[in-house]
Amino acid sequence: MKAGLGESEDEEMEVAALKVKSKGKSTATSKKRKRPVVDDDDDEDDDDEDYAGPVAVPSSAKRARPVRAATIKPAARLANDNFKPLLANKWDLDNGIDPKGWLMSEKLDGVRAIWHGDKGTFLSREGNPFYAPAWFTKRFPRGNIKLDGELFTARGGFQDCVSIVRAQNRPDRWKFSVSYQVFDVPTMADEPFEERLKWLKRRFDGGKDAIRWVHVLPHEVCKSKKHLMDRLDEVCAKKGEGMMLRQAGSLYIQGRSRSLLKVKRFFDADAIVRAHEGGSGKNVGVCGALRVEMLDDNGNPTGKMFRVGSGFTDAQRKKPPKIGATIIYRYQALSNSGTPRFPTFVGERAD
């Protein structure tokens, strides 16, 4: 596919992407996953703290101000080359705060990508480029605009999506595969989230500026914890990753913030410790990770090896489970090779 295609050819590049509906429901087709190339754009291996309470919203943010779709005044704190995207904390399924009044959306199993209008390119949360073909981005806003969203293929398609967006010379793989699911405008950091979302809808939902492979991720107001859990169950039943909660009236904060929460379900399983790996950084001199072998449902070794490097206390790193011990780990899903994604240490099995 060559860059600089005409407008009519652009329209033929429609992506088979997640389709947005007004009530927050979406559809997509699951794909087989490929081995991931990188994992720097998923935040599941961060050691998040539990949410401690609602974030105080400045009084200026509580009064929603109208925003013109054609003009955005960039927030002063974004006028630098060290931009860091907003990252979420975890919402505890059992003891999390009351989500009533928060805005919820589906947590997509894609690749976080920030559109930098001044650079004319997508960058990862760590500042690494994604190689979108020219036809994909030529109608994106330029200048001082930053957009926050995910490059997405399908539910369960994380590894496939990574392999596509990291490849430098395969623009053909984007056609009918990748969409950009946009959910924020960092350039409008000082505006309440609801106003930022309205700007996105005016810009991309219909009209002459709409782009077929760009979709504004739908949000709905959470009515109760039951409402959230019902939506979570619906998404998980369709092989989705989870849900996100956004505090009403919240501003765009660079870095991790408790105004954004991720809601996910995990699985527990057993494994045998086969080796200890030394730590680095703050974990120099103690156990950095366990090299373990997966057990099947009957407790038999499967031969599948992987490492568990998070979930430990300082005391457990100083005195990790012995080689041959059986541990319990928690994980989100299985990769193509059958090993767990984002395994976290839960404890050593007592029986």
LUMMI-912395 format. One record per residue: residue number from 1; y, z, x of N, C-alpha, C in turn; chain. Coordinates in steps of 0.001 Angstrom, whole numbers. Each point is the difference from the previous one (the first is absolute). Example, Ala and Ser with C-alpha at 12.3 -4.5 7.8 and 13.67 -1.06 7.14 Angstrom:
2
1/-5690/7800/13190/1190/0/-890/1200/0/900/A
2/1050/-720/-350/1190/60/820/1090/730/-770/A
//
This chain:
351
1/-1199/0/842/1199/0/-842/1238/0/870/A
2/935/-898/-191/1176/-95/832/1154/772/-614/A
3/880/527/876/1180/715/-464/982/-986/-615/A
4/930/567/-827/1076/-807/-550/-427/-908/-1122/A
5/-918/445/-842/-434/-832/-1120/1097/-88/-1047/A
6/-35/-1034/-809/991/-166/-1056/-235/962/-1137/A
7/972/96/-897/-60/957/-1102/-1204/-244/-888/A
8/-295/-1288/-314/-1123/-270/-886/-1308/402/629/A
9/-121/-176/1306/-1236/389/674/-117/1516/74/A
10/1163/646/91/-10/1470/-9/-661/536/-1248/A
11/323/-623/-1134/-520/487/-1264/-1510/-114/-63/A
12/-580/-917/822/-1444/-171/-9/-707/1041/839/A
13/775/809/711/-591/1002/885/-262/1315/-714/A
14/-134/-39/-1293/-186/1241/-762/-1207/766/496/A
15/167/1288/163/-1048/847/550/-782/648/-1117/A
16/-1330/54/144/-832/713/-979/120/1476/324/A
17/1097/621/-467/345/1367/401/-100/927/-1180/A
18/299/1238/259/19/1026/-1039/1064/-343/-1021/A
19/-362/-135/-1264/937/-369/-1041/579/1246/-645/A
20/1332/17/-129/703/1173/-480/127/-49/-1511/A
21/-255/1134/-632/194/132/-1437/976/1133/-269/A
22/642/-52/-1148/1096/912/-271/-412/1447/-50/A
23/-1250/310/-306/-424/1385/-118/-679/509/1249/A
24/153/-682/1072/-522/506/1264/-1428/-385/289/A
25/-630/-791/-860/-1369/-410/257/15/-1275/825/A
26/-1030/-212/804/-62/-1193/828/-1436/-414/190/A
27/-180/-1277/334/-1351/-510/187/-89/-684/1329/A
28/-1185/24/591/-238/-685/1265/-1489/-133/185/A
29/-389/-851/924/-1414/-236/257/-382/582/1325/A
30/-1071/789/43/-452/603/1237/-553/-1056/928/A
31/203/223/1327/-525/-911/999/-785/790/1021/A
32/-924/-674/693/-710/649/1070/955/268/1141/A
33/-157/1158/639/898/369/1064/-505/-474/1348/A
34/935/-334/848/-324/-323/1374/390/1180/867/A
35/-533/17/1200/315/1078/914/1487/16/297/A
36/666/1170/-111/1444/41/175/413/-311/1432/A
37/1132/-680/111/542/-309/1308/849/1156/503/A
38/788/589/-893/864/1121/347/-34/996/-1141/A
39/460/1203/271/86/978/-1087/1322/742/33/A
40/1008/-582/667/1259/725/132/856/-67/-1246/A
41/-468/-732/-1043/796/-110/-1200/-566/766/-1178/A
42/-962/840/250/-534/877/-1040/182/1421/459/A
43/487/866/-872/367/1346/426/-1037/1048/-350/A
44/-1259/-403/-273/-989/971/-437/-449/950/1088/A
45/174/-360/1267/-468/881/1042/1081/958/472/A
46/1137/51/-712/1021/972/324/-420/1359/-518/A
47/345/1037/733/-309/1360/-435/1130/514/-867/A
48/-20/-349/-1278/1065/397/-912/-147/1454/-414/A
49/1136/618/-298/-19/1343/-545/-21/-102/-1513/A
50/-520/1054/-662/-11/1/-1452/1427/62/-520/A
51/237/-586/-1148/1318/-4/-611/373/1409/-425/A
52/1199/435/357/402/1380/-243/948/147/-1169/A
53/574/-1059/-503/928/121/-1112/859/-1237/-125/A
54/770/-114/-1100/822/-1179/-214/1126/-90/1011/A
55/429/-1226/263/1087/-230/936/1321/73/-737/A
56/957/689/555/1317/87/-615/693/-1345/117/A
57/450/-536/-1128/684/-1286/-7/1497/242/-8/A
58/757/-577/952/1451/172/8/606/-403/-1323/A
59/1063/698/-397/621/-263/-1299/464/-1432/-129/A
60/400/-604/1132/447/-1386/-44/-1112/-944/-378/A
61/-1261/415/289/-1137/-872/-289/-434/110/-1447/A
62/346/1110/-656/-458/204/-1371/753/-894/-979/A
63/1207/-414/379/789/-862/-868/-250/-1442/397/A
64/-808/-674/-775/-352/-1380/335/1231/-899/-74/A
65/259/-750/1063/1147/-895/46/-491/-1437/-79/A
66/709/-845/-757/-437/-1397/-96/113/-701/1345/A
67/-943/-880/270/-24/-728/1258/-12/-1486/-290/A
68/881/-743/609/23/-1450/-191/-1163/-642/749/A
69/-681/-891/-666/-1170/-626/613/381/-854/1200/A
70/1227/-526/9/376/-936/1052/494/681/1272/A
71/415/1270/-103/610/664/1146/-616/1369/219/A
72/-347/290/1238/-507/1320/354/782/512/1203/A
73/518/1194/-112/680/625/1130/-1022/846/746/A
74/-290/-323/1262/-1043/731/723/391/1441/272/A
75/-977/900/-129/241/1400/332/236/115/1500/A
76/897/903/398/377/117/1409/-1192/335/873/A
77/-923/820/-498/-1094/426/848/-1039/-1096/242/A
78/154/-1144/-683/-924/-1102/229/561/-1036/966/A
79/1241/211/440/637/-981/878/-405/223/1446/A
80/-1315/-98/267/-510/147/1361/-1325/-731/110/A
81/-507/-103/1231/-1251/-709/237/-1200/936/34/A
82/183/1257/-383/-1074/992/55/-452/403/-1395/A
83/62/-936/-932/-352/304/-1379/-1456/440/-122/A
84/-218/1070/-763/-1340/492/-309/-159/43/-1513/A
85/-1083/-557/-532/-183/-12/-1456/-320/1380/-559/A
86/254/144/-1272/-337/1223/-725/-1515/149/-60/A
87/-509/1174/364/-1432/275/-28/-299/1128/-974/A
88/-1196/-13/-558/-368/935/-1055/-743/1220/527/A
89/113/1081/-746/-868/1156/164/-1130/-95/-1019/A
90/-995/831/142/-1142/-5/-913/224/954/-1167/A
91/-453/-431/-1160/26/848/-1195/-1386/575/-197/A
92/-91/1328/-72/-1282/668/-140/-525/-172/-1422/A
93/-1223/-510/-116/-577/-261/-1327/-163/1266/-823/A
94/-213/1126/666/-227/1249/-723/1261/842/-134/A
95/807/37/1058/1136/924/10/1350/-680/188/A
96/54/-1313/-198/1263/-710/175/1029/381/-1053/A
97/1275/-246/316/1076/335/-935/-126/-827/-1276/A
98/648/466/-1055/-14/-699/-1280/685/-1356/181/A
99/-708/-1104/-237/588/-1326/224/845/-513/-1162/A
100/142/784/-1055/752/-450/-1167/1426/-387/395/A
101/413/-1181/-434/1346/-480/290/107/-829/1267/A
102/-1040/20/834/-1/-840/1198/-363/-1424/-402/A
103/312/-969/840/-380/-1384/-264/-1277/-304/767/A
104/-968/-585/-669/-1279/-257/646/-299/-1494/27/A
105/-735/-388/1031/-398/-1388/185/-1338/-23/711/A
106/-649/-1149/11/-1277/-113/698/221/-20/1505/A
107/-850/701/739/21/-56/1457/-868/-1180/415/A
108/622/-996/581/-710/-1227/324/-737/101/1327/A
109/-1125/-680/69/-812/-40/1218/400/-1226/810/A
110/1282/-11/411/531/-1117/759/582/459/1323/A
111/925/-784/537/617/281/1299/1492/227/-215/A
112/475/1160/348/1421/335/-155/836/-966/844/A
113/1020/-586/-618/822/-988/689/1452/133/-438/A
114/900/99/971/1427/98/-267/639/-1354/285/A
115/659/-561/-1003/709/-1255/206/1379/303/582/A
116/296/-559/1163/1287/151/661/767/-1311/-167/A
117/968/-3/-919/738/-1225/-274/783/-501/1184/A
118/497/920/844/787/-422/1156/-868/-683/1046/A
119/-1282/384/61/-926/-604/956/-797/-1147/-616/A
120/-18/-46/-1344/-762/-1040/-678/-1492/138/194/A
121/-499/1260/10/-1428/205/257/-469/1314/-596/A
122/-1327/115/-149/-641/1250/-380/-340/789/1260/A
123/213/1318/-52/-441/877/1070/-854/1108/-586/A
124/-972/480/776/-820/1131/-432/818/1282/98/A
125/-565/1092/-453/711/1279/75/250/425/1438/A
126/-748/-556/947/212/287/1417/837/-1074/688/A
127/496/-977/-772/859/-1021/570/-714/-1221/532/A
128/-1276/-159/-296/-758/-1170/459/132/-1143/-1016/A
129/103/-1239/472/232/-1126/-916/-1255/-436/-743/A
130/210/-505/-1210/-1037/-684/-755/410/-1472/-60/A
131/-993/-886/123/304/-1410/185/-96/-779/-1309/A
132/947/286/-896/38/-728/-1261/467/-1427/241/A
133/-612/-988/-664/445/-1386/155/1403/-187/-570/A
134/696/-1020/492/1397/-228/-384/154/-208/-1503/A
135/-963/-694/-633/124/-237/-1433/-85/1290/-800/A
136/-677/1004/545/-170/1265/-706/1318/778/-65/A
137/801/-78/1045/1185/853/103/1332/-744/-115/A
138/5/-1321/-113/1264/-733/106/984/329/-1117/A
139/-460/500/-1147/909/359/-1095/230/1507/-106/A
140/-479/745/986/256/1439/26/1479/248/330/A
141/553/1130/-477/1409/302/306/216/214/1484/A
142/1126/-478/501/341/156/1404/1168/988/143/A
143/502/106/1208/1142/883/234/-421/1449/123/A
144/748/887/-655/-228/1433/191/-1106/578/-875/A
145/-738/-840/-693/-1003/490/-944/-1300/409/704/A
146/-486/1195/-328/-1339/435/384/-784/257/-1272/A
147/-1230/-501/-43/-896/240/-1124/-1221/758/499/A
148/-525/878/-837/-1181/787/346/-1102/-329/-992/A
149/-1164/-351/522/-1102/-334/-888/-1297/-161/773/A
150/-967/-661/-616/-1285/-224/654/-408/-1462/-127/A
151/-485/-547/1098/-693/-1272/-39/-1396/301/-534/A
152/-405/-717/-1027/-1162/405/-781/-852/-1217/-344/A
153/-1320/202/34/-912/-1061/-435/-698/397/-1293/A
154/-781/1084/28/-751/440/-1170/-410/1442/199/A
155/-336/659/-1085/-535/1355/118/-1249/-43/885/A
156/-51/917/942/-1123/14/921/114/-1019/1112/A
157/1139/-697/88/137/-1074/973/793/349/1238/A
158/68/1280/354/831/425/1135/-339/-737/1285/A
159/-1272/18/382/-368/-595/1283/235/-1510/14/A
160/-241/-646/-1111/257/-1428/-113/1490/-283/126/A
161/816/836/-643/1445/-168/51/516/170/1428/A
162/-504/1000/713/420/236/1378/-286/-1218/858/A
163/-1186/-561/-142/-380/-1151/830/885/-1211/-276/A
164/480/-126/-1234/856/-1135/-350/1402/176/571/A
165/615/1170/-248/1408/163/368/204/179/1491/A
166/-1059/339/751/118/146/1449/-251/-1313/748/A
167/-622/-961/-658/-280/-1275/666/1292/-799/158/A
168/229/-568/1182/1256/-691/282/2/-1457/-416/A
169/-1140/-643/-2/-25/-1441/-223/-903/-404/-1160/A
170/-50/818/-1044/-839/-324/-1152/794/105/-1302/A
171/1077/-775/-164/795/80/-1236/-790/-393/-1231/A
172/-1071/-789/196/-803/-431/-1133/-687/1168/-690/A
173/-252/1075/739/-696/1155/-583/890/780/-968/A
174/1318/-202/71/916/679/-923/-8/-667/-1374/A
175/-286/-1287/-23/61/-750/-1256/-1033/500/-985/A
176/463/337/-1211/-858/476/-1081/-708/1309/343/A
177/475/734/1028/-659/1243/391/942/1193/46/A
178/1180/-182/592/883/1131/281/1209/4/-930/A
179/338/1176/-498/1247/187/-737/780/1137/657/A
180/1282/64/-300/818/1125/465/326/857/-1209/A
181/-542/1219/-21/226/945/-1080/1125/934/446/A
182/1208/-264/-491/1179/729/470/284/1189/-916/A
183/338/1142/601/244/1192/-810/1247/783/392/A
184/779/-486/970/1225/733/346/957/-880/781/A
185/1264/467/61/1066/-672/734/638/1016/936/A
186/-494/161/1224/566/988/914/1496/-173/237/A
187/502/-1224/-124/1432/-233/193/839/785/-998/A
188/-562/301/-1155/693/777/-1027/-441/1458/46/A
189/-178/528/1202/-590/1326/186/723/1102/-749/A
190/1317/-121/-185/772/1060/-632/72/-117/-1511/A
191/-678/-989/-554/-78/-135/-1458/-1284/652/-502/A
192/-1/554/-1231/-1229/559/-572/-1097/-1054/-65/A
193/-1230/420/63/-1127/-936/9/28/-921/-1210/A
194/346/533/-1182/2/-823/-1201/976/-1179/130/A
195/1133/217/657/967/-1077/183/-507/-1035/997/A
196/-693/465/1020/-575/-938/965/-1060/-864/-677/A
197/-786/620/-861/-1037/-741/-716/615/-1024/-948/A
198/1114/356/-648/683/-942/-894/497/-1215/778/A
199/527/238/1206/481/-1123/807/-1147/-951/329/A
200/-1149/557/353/-1162/-831/320/-405/-848/-1198/A
201/-2/604/-1181/-401/-736/-1191/976/-1124/-313/A
202/1302/273/176/986/-1056/-242/-151/-1135/1003/A
203/-375/349/1215/-82/-1003/1071/-1282/-829/-66/A
204/-1115/628/-341/-1288/-678/140/-761/-228/-1305/A
205/332/708/-1070/-736/-172/-1256/661/-1065/-868/A
206/-353/-1245/208/557/-1092/-782/1322/-494/572/A
207/513/-1076/-561/1256/-555/457/-178/-949/1179/A
208/1107/-566/443/-49/-1025/1043/-409/545/1355/A
209/176/1312/227/-337/581/1300/-1436/507/82/A
210/-747/-77/-1094/-1375/507/-4/-874/-820/953/A
211/-951/675/617/-955/-635/908/-1389/326/-529/A
212/-823/-1005/-169/-1278/194/-694/-923/987/681/A
213/74/114/1304/-899/906/712/655/1337/341/A
214/1148/264/-610/653/1306/147/0/682/-1351/A
215/-517/1216/-60/-92/747/-1248/578/1397/189/A
216/787/449/-952/523/1360/26/-1084/918/-547/A
217/-428/943/807/-1086/887/-413/438/824/-1211/A
218/-765/-20/-1079/399/728/-1210/-111/1508/160/A
219/953/705/-587/11/1455/-28/129/460/-1447/A
220/-552/1156/-286/172/605/-1310/210/1500/170/A
221/697/590/-953/274/1436/62/-1269/766/-343/A
222/-351/949/832/-1188/822/-229/290/1036/-1078/A
223/-866/65/-1000/192/927/-1119/-633/1360/240/A
224/-1033/37/839/-722/1257/238/-1013/-222/1120/A
225/-631/1080/443/-1055/-126/993/-1154/-817/-563/A
226/-315/193/-1267/-1078/-772/-626/327/-1490/16/A
227/1258/-331/-266/431/-1398/31/-238/-595/1384/A
228/367/748/1030/-206/-451/1380/-1481/-182/299/A
229/-816/976/-375/-1426/-71/311/-685/-1125/-770/A
230/457/-252/-1227/-546/-1127/-764/296/-1322/704/A
231/1241/-140/485/370/-1219/723/-799/-107/1308/A
232/-181/1124/673/-775/3/1239/-1427/-458/-260/A
233/-601/500/-1066/-1363/-392/-346/-79/-1493/-323/A
234/1006/-519/-705/17/-1429/-330/54/-852/1268/A
235/868/397/929/161/-762/1246/-1269/69/840/A
236/-563/1204/138/-1213/160/803/-1174/-757/-602/A
237/-67/-66/-1335/-1074/-735/-663/69/-1495/310/A
238/1202/-477/343/185/-1413/355/7/-191/1507/A
239/-506/1000/732/-97/-22/1457/1362/57/673/A
240/982/585/-704/1312/217/592/-7/1214/905/A
241/1074/168/760/52/1057/1010/471/1335/-538/A
242/949/-4/-947/534/1253/-499/1327/-218/-686/A
243/808/1063/-76/1298/-49/-652/1068/555/923/A
244/1249/-378/-281/1151/535/706/930/666/-1006/A
245/628/1097/418/991/693/-810/1341/-38/711/A
246/1043/-394/-718/1350/-58/558/900/916/-796/A
247/692/912/671/874/930/-703/1186/-730/-600/A
248/246/252/-1270/1116/-639/-690/1317/343/699/A
249/839/-994/168/1309/222/606/2/128/1504/A
250/-1151/-159/631/-80/230/1446/627/-1142/790/A
251/504/348/1188/593/-963/908/-1074/-550/938/A
252/364/-994/786/-950/-557/975/193/736/1316/A
253/-1006/764/386/41/792/1228/-848/-682/1067/A
254/529/-117/1194/-806/-537/1088/-980/1059/478/A
255/-1280/-368/104/-1023/945/419/-700/619/-1196/A
256/-815/999/272/-799/618/-1061/862/886/-889/A
257/-208/-123/-1306/798/750/-965/-871/487/-1143/A
258/313/1165/-520/-736/548/-1136/531/-509/-1337/A
259/892/-974/51/418/-678/-1228/-951/-1146/-333/A
260/-966/-253/894/-1014/-1045/-209/-1369/599/277/A
261/-902/-89/-977/-1320/616/104/-1089/-1028/-280/A
262/-1088/93/746/-1144/-879/-240/-1123/800/-656/A
263/-636/-615/-964/-1035/654/-799/-1280/-817/124/A
264/-1038/601/606/-1231/-743/250/-1218/886/-215/A
265/-1112/-642/-242/-1285/689/-65/-797/-333/1256/A
266/-784/955/450/-803/-217/1201/-1453/365/-276/A
267/-852/-389/916/-1416/311/-83/-385/931/1137/A
268/-1049/808/-200/-534/877/1035/-1401/-461/388/A
269/-347/171/1266/-1332/-370/487/-313/808/1251/A
270/-1240/-140/505/-455/747/1176/-215/-921/1191/A
271/109/579/1192/-270/-738/1235/-459/989/1069/A
272/-710/-503/1010/-462/822/1123/905/-230/1203/A
273/423/1079/639/837/-103/1190/-849/-486/1172/A
274/412/-1103/622/-719/-560/1137/750/181/1324/A
275/1331/169/-51/769/177/1235/1383/542/-337/A
276/647/571/1023/1385/459/-106/880/-919/826/A
277/1164/-356/-540/954/-812/743/1213/843/354/A
278/445/-82/1236/1155/775/440/1272/-448/-687/A
279/918/941/-166/1253/-298/-675/1077/-495/944/A
280/1108/-448/-567/1149/-452/772/1255/588/-628/A
281/1122/-110/693/1243/544/-538/-88/1492/-193/A
282/288/465/-1205/-44/1432/-286/-1424/546/14/A
283/-1003/-894/-13/-1397/439/-16/-693/-149/1361/A
284/781/-140/1059/-596/-62/1335/-718/1316/292/A
285/-1224/-109/507/-765/1192/339/-865/539/-1121/A
286/119/-593/-1205/-842/417/-1127/-637/-1247/-605/A
287/-785/189/-1044/-686/-1124/-644/995/-873/-761/A
288/17/-1278/311/869/-918/-713/-674/-608/-1218/A
289/-1325/-206/86/-747/-596/-1106/-1485/262/196/A
290/-725/-90/-1101/-1457/79/30/-575/-1396/-136/A
291/-969/-318/837/-761/-1241/-159/-1224/357/-823/A
292/-142/-582/-1179/-1039/443/-929/-839/-1176/-480/A
293/-1175/330/-538/-891/-998/-594/-114/262/-1491/A
294/181/-1024/-775/-39/127/-1457/-1401/346/-484/A
295/-77/848/-1031/-1257/318/-672/-14/-666/-1370/A
296/-1196/-398/-454/-81/-576/-1334/-80/1111/-1041/A
297/-181/-374/-1258/-17/997/-1073/-1165/976/107/A
298/-1022/-368/771/-1154/884/183/82/824/1284/A
299/1131/-123/695/178/767/1218/-615/-638/1235/A
300/-350/-1277/-69/-602/-688/1133/1044/-765/808/A
301/-90/29/1338/940/-753/838/-87/-1499/-283/A
302/1139/-654/-37/47/-1424/-330/228/-897/1215/A
303/367/588/1127/331/-790/1176/1444/-462/49/A
304/753/215/-1071/1409/-395/-28/847/1100/641/A
305/728/-354/1046/817/954/746/1481/-205/-307/A
306/737/1099/-33/1448/-74/-168/607/1295/525/A
307/1301/67/55/679/1187/507/812/675/-1098/A
308/40/1319/71/812/806/-911/1022/730/863/A
309/1281/-324/-188/1010/552/885/1093/807/-662/A
310/-38/139/-1323/1037/770/-691/-629/1036/-919/A
311/817/947/-426/-461/1044/-905/-371/1307/679/A
312/106/70/1331/-397/1195/747/1166/980/166/A
313/-309/1286/7/974/1007/388/11/101/1524/A
314/992/684/564/39/189/1452/-1242/735/487/A
315/-444/985/-787/-1177/779/392/-1255/-867/6/A
316/-108/-906/-979/-1167/-878/-64/1/-1006/1144/A
317/1174/-428/430/64/-922/1142/-419/714/1291/A
318/307/1289/107/-400/759/1189/-1498/291/-21/A
319/-541/151/-1197/-1422/288/-136/-582/-899/-1088/A
320/-223/-1268/302/-482/-948/-1010/-1470/222/-335/A
321/-469/-565/-1100/-1427/89/-343/-854/-524/1158/A
322/-1119/647/221/-862/-372/1120/-657/-1358/-235/A
323/-389/-645/1084/-743/-1253/-103/-1317/277/-725/A
324/-294/-805/-999/-1184/223/-829/308/696/-1308/A
325/1213/556/-123/390/670/-1245/298/-1044/-1083/A
326/-181/406/-1244/332/-860/-1133/1359/392/-554/A
327/886/-972/-130/1327/275/-536/204/-720/-1325/A
328/980/477/-743/450/-665/-1220/1319/-691/328/A
329/132/-1256/-384/1261/-710/198/426/-628/-1317/A
330/1261/-246/-91/572/-631/-1193/532/-1362/387/A
331/-163/-979/-894/474/-1349/309/453/-693/-1276/A
332/700/-1111/199/560/-728/-1133/-934/-1083/-533/A
333/-542/-798/900/-860/-1112/-396/-788/-452/1219/A
334/-972/-876/-216/-797/-524/1098/541/-1355/448/A
335/-47/-230/1313/425/-1279/549/-1109/-1025/-186/A
336/248/-1210/445/-995/-1063/-95/-1277/354/757/A
337/133/720/1101/-1154/369/812/-754/1193/-572/A
338/553/596/-1056/-665/1130/-636/417/1356/525/A
339/973/49/905/492/1275/510/1215/434/-813/A
340/302/1314/-39/1096/487/-840/1372/-332/557/A
341/932/-297/-906/1389/-170/384/706/1343/-72/A
342/790/322/1018/807/1213/60/-813/1272/-228/A
343/-1077/211/749/-793/1230/-166/784/1221/486/A
344/-127/1085/-729/682/1259/308/-1009/1127/17/A
345/59/851/993/-926/1132/127/267/1021/-1109/A
346/-1065/399/-692/100/1019/-1036/-554/1321/499/A
347/-1186/-40/619/-597/1218/524/-1421/-241/468/A
348/-581/1003/609/-1388/-77/450/-910/505/-1106/A
349/-1049/-765/-292/-894/395/-1080/-771/1252/366/A
350/23/955/-900/-616/1298/285/-1503/-2/-190/A
351/-535/-901/-813/-1433/8/-290/-763/-978/877/A
//
